[in-house]
Amino acid sequence: MKKSILCALMLSVSSASFAGGLLTNTNQSLWFLRNPARDGMIGIDGVYSNPAGVMFMNKGIHLSLNWQAAFQTREINTTFPYFALGAKNAGQQTKFFKGEAKAPVIPSIQAAYNTDRWSFQFGFAVTGGGGKAEFANGLGSFESAVAGVAATLKGSMDQIAAAGIPIKTINGYDMDSYLQGRQYYFGVTLGTAYKVNEHLSIYGGLRALIGSAGYKAKIDNIQVVNNEGAKQDLLTYFGGVRQAVKGTAQQIQQGIEQAVIKYAADYMAQGMPEAQAIERAKAEPVVQGLVAKGQAVEGIATQLQGQEALLDQYANGVNLQSDQTGFGIAPIIGIDYKTGNFNFAAKYEFRTHMRLKNKSTVKEASLIEAVNKFKDGSYVEEDSPAYLTLGAMYEFLPGARLSAGYHHFYDRQSAKYGQAEKLLKGGTNEYLGGVEVDVTKKLQASAGFQITKYGLTDAFMNDMSFVCDSWSFGLGVGYKVSDKVMVNAAYFQTNYDKYKTAVVDGLSNEFYRTNKVFGVGVDFSF
């Protein structure tokens, strides 16, 4: 049971990525929320989205301070035949599990100092994860393990009752479970852009990632529901069954002894010697029938002893806590080409090699491989993938700009625990478009969309950590308080497709998510 439960922990719970790839957050400024297609635009948010293009901003200091609040749900319909045995499931084989992820404070900072030829840049953001995901009632992978054990025990107990042993059989199970995970990748970027000429600029930089994650998984109060409708602790119930089997074995033995005495006495009354009479009595069909029944009950007792020894290790469920920390660094390169009303840009972020170190309640290596992911002092592979962006901008009217972009995340080339990356069909692709309009000299409005397609497979998807193909839209406004200060406000929403897995070992999942982000920010130029 515990092995099945903890196998669900083989992939991280928590990655609360709000926009972008499997792990990467691309919503690192209010400009992105206003219009996600920022890869070919020129602005202070380009410290992340188009760092080479920042070189074409005016000379001086540029600073952007941003605050976002993101709210997600993760919804799973898990179907498993043995859920029908659950005391809380009303006989249904499909159960709904919901997790909530809240990140009320997601800060980011972009800053640049431009001279005639050089742009020195700094950025800080939550580049991966960004919140806590909490499943107040656990997950289907947790409960299906308990339900499977209950079904197996029900079959065994039915057989024992059919053998004439007076036990209370099993009609169902009950349990409590809880799961919480958090993951934050804090990114600090330093880089420099150089203006080759009035049309072309290039960029080189480094991003350092500081990873922090934590997991709490609890499964307890595991009970069986007997045929009288009463709930009993697993080991208490098993102890009662064991006593019933032991009592039946004793009764059978007494019956054998009494039958042998009776038949032996009859034979001795006919003049047969005592030793011969006893052996003859033991051969009587009635005695042999009792012996066979006794042997069957002994076999049941031996089987129960083995099952109880196993359940004794797991009857208290799971109580796991683990904190993980790590550090990684990777280079970034970029290029921007500006001509007439057009601007074109590209950026490539290299893969960040990340190993998260465990500080955990799991102190020793376990025969259960899934537990070893959380072994105290061990390291977990959790790379941030390489990432290519292409962008373009066209000013089709004075003060009106169209933008487009493309992202590719090299997910299959980034190491994950248990080589989970090899389960993907390919990397993530995103397609973006948007428009930005200067409504007045002070007021600016923008809107855009993003389509995200993952290389998902059923083998990769699990209820601990899942994503779904999606399309997103963002919109917002900016208001120039003065020539040096602009205030931004925006809203961003992601709409997800449902993903349904095939039935494997009787179990299937249908995954769905929701995501809403609000934000405000202020930009300064000096």
Buried (B, 14 or more C-beta within 10 A) or exposed (E): BBBBBBBBBBBBBBBBBBBBBBBBBBBBBBBBBBBBBBBBBBBBBBBBBBBBBBBBBEEEEBBBBBBBBBBBBBBBBBBBEBBBBBBBBEEEBBBEBEBBBBBEEBEBBBBBBBEEEEBBBBBBBBBBBBBBBBBEBBBBBBBBBBBBBBBBBBEBBBEBBEBEBEBBBBBBBBBBBBBBBBBBBBBBBEBBBBBEEEEBBBBBBEBBBBBBBBBBBBBEBBBBBBBEEEBBBBBEBBEBBBEBBBEBBEBBBEBBEEBBEEBBEBBBEEEBEEEEBBBBBBEBEBBEEBBEBBEBBBEBBEBBEEBBEEBEEBBBBBEBBBBBBBBBEBEBBBBBBBEEEEBBBBBBBBBBBBBBBBEBEBEEEBEBEBBBBBBEEBBBBBBBBBBBBBBBBBBEEEEEBBBBBBBBBBBBEBBBBBEBBEBBEBBBBBBBBBBBEBEEEEEBBBBBBBBBBBBBEBEBBBBBBBBBBBBBBBBBBBBBEEEEEBBBBBBBBBEBEEBBBEEEEBBBBBBBBBBBBBBBBBBBBE
